[in-house]
Amino acid sequence: MPALWEAVKSRNPEVGQRSRRLFDNLALASKAVELSPKQHKYRDTLAEVNFHLENRERAVEVAKEGLKIAPEDEHLEAQLKRFESEGTKE
């Protein structure tokens, strides 16, 4: 699991700070994808953050982009299925 996702998971999801932190994580994940566009695991993280922000359409799109880079990634395939089938995650 990339260090970036470990950083995302370690955030304290207190109710008043959760949205701000998710948007911080969105910025971090977006920057990681920008700097390393061929690293599919960063796209996995970006998709997950979008999913937590209830932006399911973007999560699906980013997961599909990751699978174009690494079609053999079973974790990302499972993530895509979850994003497509679940409304929101919480």
Buried (B, 14 or more C-beta within 10 A) or exposed (E): EBEBBEBBEEBEEEEEEBEEBBEBBBEBBBEBBEEBEEBBBBBBBBBBBBBBBEBBEBBBBBBBBBBEBBEEBEEBBEBBEBBEEEEEEE
